[in-house]
Amino acid sequence: MKRADRWMITSGMVISVMTAPVLKQQEDNGRIRHWGYIPELGRWLRVVTLEDGETIHNVFLDRNFKP
């Protein structure tokens, strides 16, 4: 969220996606992807966590996600 292209992503947005994802998918390496729509931005946010489902690995606006 410190990157110039992610300045608009807040911790509240990340928490809302992790607590109520529209889609949740486990990767082969064990990481878990969570997707949620952020109305304030009009975009889909992807939160990738480690295997424990709590430790955040990556957060970004997913321009390719289709619900």
LOTITOR-47422 format. One record per atom (N, C-alpha, C): residue number from 1; residue in three letters; chain; x, y, z. Coordinates in steps of 0.02 Angstrom, whole numbers, plus 50000, padded with zeros to 5 digits. Last residue first. Layout:
BEGIN
> NUM/ALA/A/X/Y/Z
...
This chain:
BEGIN
> 67/PRO/A/49183/49428/49408
> 67/PRO/A/49145/49387/49456
> 67/PRO/A/49098/49338/49421
> 66/LYS/A/49340/49445/49348
> 66/LYS/A/49270/49445/49324
> 66/LYS/A/49231/49401/49372
> 65/PHE/A/49491/49533/49356
> 65/PHE/A/49443/49491/49391
> 65/PHE/A/49373/49501/49362
> 64/ASN/A/49586/49618/49303
> 64/ASN/A/49564/49562/49261
> 64/ASN/A/49510/49519/49293
> 63/ARG/A/49626/49713/49394
> 63/ARG/A/49590/49736/49335
> 63/ARG/A/49562/49680/49292
> 62/ASP/A/49633/49721/49557
> 62/ASP/A/49636/49668/49506
> 62/ASP/A/49594/49688/49446
> 61/LEU/A/49736/49809/49660
> 61/LEU/A/49674/49814/49622
> 61/LEU/A/49681/49767/49563
> 60/PHE/A/49817/49715/49793
> 60/PHE/A/49817/49757/49733
> 60/PHE/A/49748/49758/49702
> 59/VAL/A/49928/49646/49907
> 59/VAL/A/49863/49679/49899
> 59/VAL/A/49867/49722/49837
> 58/ASN/A/50011/49506/49984
> 58/ASN/A/50006/49557/49932
> 58/ASN/A/49935/49584/49929
> 57/HIS/A/50012/49440/50108
> 57/HIS/A/50069/49434/50064
> 57/HIS/A/50070/49490/50012
> 56/ILE/A/49959/49443/50274
> 56/ILE/A/49951/49471/50207
> 56/ILE/A/50016/49467/50168
> 55/THR/A/49904/49316/50373
> 55/THR/A/49964/49355/50357
> 55/THR/A/49959/49378/50284
> 54/GLU/A/49787/49238/50369
> 54/GLU/A/49788/49302/50405
> 54/GLU/A/49846/49347/50386
> 53/GLY/A/49797/49113/50314
> 53/GLY/A/49737/49152/50299
> 53/GLY/A/49735/49220/50332
> 52/ASP/A/49906/49032/50320
> 52/ASP/A/49867/49040/50382
> 52/ASP/A/49803/49081/50372
> 51/GLU/A/49970/49042/50197
> 51/GLU/A/49929/48983/50211
> 51/GLU/A/49885/48991/50273
> 50/LEU/A/49954/49220/50162
> 50/LEU/A/49992/49157/50168
> 50/LEU/A/49944/49102/50189
> 49/THR/A/49845/49308/50048
> 49/THR/A/49872/49293/50114
> 49/THR/A/49914/49229/50111
> 48/VAL/A/49803/49437/49945
> 48/VAL/A/49834/49371/49946
> 48/VAL/A/49865/49362/50015
> 47/VAL/A/49667/49521/49888
> 47/VAL/A/49710/49516/49946
> 47/VAL/A/49737/49444/49946
> 46/ARG/A/49609/49625/49763
> 46/ARG/A/49632/49557/49779
> 46/ARG/A/49680/49561/49837
> 45/LEU/A/49468/49720/49726
> 45/LEU/A/49529/49717/49763
> 45/LEU/A/49546/49643/49776
> 44/TRP/A/49390/49801/49591
> 44/TRP/A/49397/49740/49630
> 44/TRP/A/49466/49739/49663
> 43/ARG/A/49316/49968/49593
> 43/ARG/A/49362/49917/49569
> 43/ARG/A/49362/49856/49615
> 42/GLY/A/49267/50087/49641
> 42/GLY/A/49235/50058/49581
> 42/GLY/A/49277/50003/49551
> 41/LEU/A/49307/50145/49755
> 41/LEU/A/49354/50147/49699
> 41/LEU/A/49323/50122/49634
> 40/GLU/A/49198/50126/49838
> 40/GLU/A/49231/50192/49836
> 40/GLU/A/49277/50200/49776
> 39/PRO/A/49170/49987/49825
> 39/PRO/A/49128/50037/49793
> 39/PRO/A/49160/50106/49787
> 38/ILE/A/49263/49856/49795
> 38/ILE/A/49270/49917/49835
> 38/ILE/A/49230/49972/49800
> 37/TYR/A/49237/49683/49805
> 37/TYR/A/49224/49745/49768
> 37/TYR/A/49228/49804/49815
> 36/GLY/A/49363/49559/49831
> 36/GLY/A/49305/49597/49853
> 36/GLY/A/49298/49661/49813
> 35/TRP/A/49446/49404/49849
> 35/TRP/A/49425/49459/49807
> 35/TRP/A/49364/49494/49838
> 34/HIS/A/49588/49320/49905
> 34/HIS/A/49523/49345/49925
> 34/HIS/A/49506/49404/49879
> 33/ARG/A/49691/49178/49896
> 33/ARG/A/49669/49240/49864
> 33/ARG/A/49599/49257/49887
> 32/ILE/A/49817/49103/49990
> 32/ILE/A/49745/49110/49980
> 32/ILE/A/49729/49178/49950
> 31/ARG/A/49950/48984/49966
> 31/ARG/A/49925/49051/49977
> 31/ARG/A/49851/49055/49959
> 30/GLY/A/49984/48857/49923
> 30/GLY/A/49954/48864/49988
> 30/GLY/A/49927/48934/50003
> 29/ASN/A/50024/48839/49795
> 29/ASN/A/50078/48848/49844
> 29/ASN/A/50051/48859/49915
> 28/ASP/A/49906/48836/49724
> 28/ASP/A/49942/48773/49732
> 28/ASP/A/49996/48778/49786
> 27/GLU/A/49786/48942/49812
> 27/GLU/A/49835/48928/49759
> 27/GLU/A/49870/48862/49773
> 26/GLN/A/49614/48951/49847
> 26/GLN/A/49681/48931/49870
> 26/GLN/A/49725/48915/49810
> 25/GLN/A/49501/49085/49849
> 25/GLN/A/49530/49030/49810
> 25/GLN/A/49600/49015/49837
> 24/LYS/A/49348/49166/49863
> 24/LYS/A/49408/49146/49900
> 24/LYS/A/49436/49084/49865
> 23/LEU/A/49244/49303/49826
> 23/LEU/A/49273/49239/49804
> 23/LEU/A/49337/49228/49844
> 22/VAL/A/49203/49404/49907
> 22/VAL/A/49155/49380/49856
> 22/VAL/A/49178/49312/49831
> 21/PRO/A/49243/49402/50082
> 21/PRO/A/49262/49401/50012
> 21/PRO/A/49205/49377/49967
> 20/ALA/A/49240/49468/50218
> 20/ALA/A/49182/49448/50178
> 20/ALA/A/49199/49448/50103
> 19/THR/A/49366/49486/50274
> 19/THR/A/49312/49461/50317
> 19/THR/A/49251/49439/50277
> 18/MET/A/49446/49534/50170
> 18/MET/A/49465/49472/50205
> 18/MET/A/49408/49444/50247
> 17/VAL/A/49380/49652/50135
> 17/VAL/A/49386/49598/50086
> 17/VAL/A/49403/49532/50120
> 16/SER/A/49394/49727/50252
> 16/SER/A/49327/49710/50228
> 16/SER/A/49329/49653/50177
> 15/ILE/A/49534/49740/50260
> 15/ILE/A/49498/49702/50312
> 15/ILE/A/49429/49681/50287
> 14/VAL/A/49556/49822/50149
> 14/VAL/A/49587/49755/50153
> 14/VAL/A/49549/49712/50203
> 13/MET/A/49487/49937/50187
> 13/MET/A/49467/49901/50126
> 13/MET/A/49494/49830/50128
> 12/GLY/A/49562/49974/50300
> 12/GLY/A/49491/49957/50306
> 12/GLY/A/49465/49918/50246
> 11/SER/A/49682/50011/50245
> 11/SER/A/49680/49950/50284
> 11/SER/A/49608/49927/50295
> 10/THR/A/49657/50069/50074
> 10/THR/A/49662/50078/50147
> 10/THR/A/49661/50011/50183
> 9/ILE/A/49721/50122/49925
> 9/ILE/A/49699/50063/49961
> 9/ILE/A/49710/50074/50035
> 8/MET/A/49782/50228/49862
> 8/MET/A/49712/50235/49879
> 8/MET/A/49683/50176/49917
> 7/TRP/A/49912/50191/49828
> 7/TRP/A/49902/50239/49883
> 7/TRP/A/49830/50244/49906
> 6/ARG/A/49962/50112/49730
> 6/ARG/A/49916/50081/49779
> 6/ARG/A/49899/50128/49836
> 5/ASP/A/50059/50165/49651
> 5/ASP/A/49997/50144/49617
> 5/ASP/A/49947/50113/49665
> 4/ALA/A/50163/50188/49740
> 4/ALA/A/50128/50246/49711
> 4/ALA/A/50063/50226/49678
> 3/ARG/A/50161/50083/49886
> 3/ARG/A/50179/50097/49816
> 3/ARG/A/50136/50152/49788
> 2/LYS/A/50108/50054/50005
> 2/LYS/A/50153/50111/50003
> 2/LYS/A/50174/50128/49932
> 1/MET/A/50041/49941/50000
> 1/MET/A/50000/50000/50000
> 1/MET/A/50043/50063/50000
